[in-house]
Amino acid sequence: MSKKYAVVTTVHTFRHRYVISEERLQSLNTDDPVELEWANDTVLMEEVDEFSQKSLGETIVDCEWMKEDDVLELFDKDNDYLSKWTKEHKLTWINHGLKLDRDDEV
């Protein structure tokens, strides 16, 4: 019997907040009067550091059964930088992902 794994796909949402002084926005373009919309561009261009963030939670997108070979293929696709790991190393890492009681062993 082939091993099966439950694969749950989620989206985790955060609320990020950025704070930019009017003077800083004006310094980015001294030819025109400052406009609030410039703050949007500054954030999208990653020219300002995040002020704060708050987790809004995780939403399940889907859940499906996958055979072990398919899970290993998914592992390599989603974690290409770890694709050179041995099959045993990958399975140990996958199986260790489940939060275990203190007395459980991997």
C-alpha positions, 0 to 999 in steps of 0.5 A: 500500500502506497503512503498517503499524505494530507496536503493542506494549502492555506493563505495567511493574511497580514495587515501592514501599516506604513507611516511617511511624513509629509516632508519626506513625501515632498522631498521625493518630488520638489517640483509639485505640491505633495499629494497623498497618493505619493505614499502609495507609490512609495510603499509599492516601490518598497522605499519605506520600512513597515511601521507595524503588522498584524496577523489577520489569520489563516484561510484554508484554500484546499485539502487533498490526499497525495501519494508519497511520490507526488508529495516528494515531487511537490517538495522539490517544486516548492522547495527547489533549494532543498531538492538535492536532499535525499528522499529519506531526509525529505521524508524526515523533514515532512514528517517532523512538520507535525507538532509532536508531543514532547515524548514523541520521536521522529 
